[in-house]
Amino acid sequence: MPAKPSVIKCPKCGYLPNMLGDACLKCGARLEKICGECGAGNQVEKNYCDQCGTLLALTPPPKDESAPPPPPAQPGKSQPPKLEMESIQDTVSEKADSFRDHSKPPPQPAPPEAPKPGESPQQAREMRAGSSPFMADSARLAKPVPLPVAIKPGLVRRFYGPVLTALLVVVLLAILYLIAAPSIPRMRLLMTAKSYLTNISQGKYEKAYELLSTNSKAACSLEDYLKNSSGYYAKAPAWQFRDVQVFSMTSQAAMVRYQLKEGDAEWKTDYISFVREHNRWTRPYIWILFQPIDEALAREDFPQALFLSQKLYLTDPLDPRSSGYLCVSEFLMGIYDKAAESCRRTIDGAAAFPVGFSNEELFQYSAHYADSLRYLQRDRVAIQEYEKLMKWPGLTTKEQCPLFLNRADSYVNIRDYARGLQDVMAAEGVCFENPAKDDAKKRLAYMSGGAGAAAVAFVQKARFQTGMPPIAEARKQQLEALKARLGPQGARLLPKDNWLAVHLEGPEYRVFLRQESFNPRTRKSETRDVFIFHVNLWTGKAKVEKAPPPPPPPGAPPKREN
């Protein structure tokens, strides 16, 4: 007996699909394969029943009873296969139709056909839903929701012009901003400079105070500013300005140049500096800080002078006077690397911005710069700066004295002893006051080879290590210990020391500690060098070229002489 066929059925709505699938096309519920033997529900992909193990053979779709039976096959002639062709309307999806411009609304769907005689409405709906294995998929799927109607061309044309115009305006403004952005700080600087000069010239000091920098307001109150400004300009004649221009500008500071006329005098060039704070140009006011720095330098309170000079430089970094005070304070504090930078900045700034430095002040800054380079052992650059100072207009012999000595020091440091000797000889001729006079004579003796005794004294006072006695004192203690061991009978065996010095070149000497002793085997006096030192009296350095071997450790056998 053949097995009863199985069917695929929706357990929710009872729909019998004619195509394999996991979900019902009507309600979307999960389909089941009903066993024909036991009626148990199985998954669609199962081939055997999970309950009874029977083969799950599918039943063909029910035949339409109202359809006429197929004609009998003619013998000897095979019936050609029949294919159902679905229409183009079913093949092309309605989504593609939504991209076309419909001048008329889509037609309303046709009403469902009336059920045939003898057929229930439920069977008619099932047959319309899908009763043939060759039915198109579009006929079984739910109709998609139509897309929104496209915007009318008239509405697009209406907004196209204003939107395009606004976009072009935005792009044009962006281009103009990129072009004008670098000039905005310069324009603000000129506006601030003109406002400040106008307020000062018209006596509106309170408005001018509003344009001061934060550091300036912290250092000078409004009352002090009004008092100083009123007192200063009350003595000065009426003045006016014109041709305000940016002379130099950085991201944080700027210098403005303008033409100034005081009373009936001719027009002259003047400068004014500004600093940038919080994207705003402000005027630094530094006049009130000059006097405290001068007083600190006069009483040799160099740390206080350095502190005030740093405060002055932070207030107005572009004014050469700020760098000048910093140059002097750092040099006197021995901060030579910073002093070299500040002095160089002062010299360059004074050449670019005339701020009224006197000839003596410029000479002092240049001398501090050259000396700082020398202390940093940048001797070749320092020599070039000393060459400039030697050509300074109006140079006096008092100013020449330290220049010759300092340049000679740089020559000695690079071992150019011939030129160093020339500068020392020149210094002896222009140094008439102590201590420079005695220093010039002493250094001339170093360079000419007449300082042998000074070289011996230098070695005798030197120490091999910190905490040890001087070399001469240590040698004396060794001889006294040897004398105690030899006793009175061995007094003639006690060695004698002689110190000698030989001039090599420049300030360099070789110092010998020579020992003379009696040899009992040969019954003759013998001489040998115990120590040999190489000394540079100019730099105050010495090194040992020869020394006796260290004593053997305790308990070691004595070394046999050859």
Secondary structure, DSSP 8 states (H G I E B T S, - for coil): -----BEEE-TTT----SS--SB-TTT--B-EEE-TTT--EE-TT-SB-TTT--B--B------TTS-------TT-----------HHHHS-HHHHTTS--SS------------TT--HHHHHHHHH---TT--HHHHS-----------HHHHHHHHHHHHHHHHHHHHHHHHHHHHGGGHHHHHHHHHHHHHHHHHHTT-HHHHHHTB-HHHHHHS-HHHHHHHHHHHHHHS--EEEEEEEEEEE-SSEEEEEEEEEETTS--EEEEEEEEEETTEEEB---HHHHHHHHHHHHTT-HHHHHHHHHHHHHH-TTSHHHHHHHHHHHHHTT-HHHHHHHHHHHHHHHHHS-----HHHHHHHHHHHHHHHHHTT-HHHHHHHHHHHHT-TT--HHHHHHHHHHHHHHHHHTT-HHHHHHHHHHHHHH--STTHHHHHHHHHHHHHT--HHHHHHHHHH--SSTTS--HHHHHHHHHHHHHHHHTGGGGGG--EEEEEEEEEETTEEEEEEEEEEEETTTTEEEEEEEEEEEEETTTTEEEEEE-------TT-------
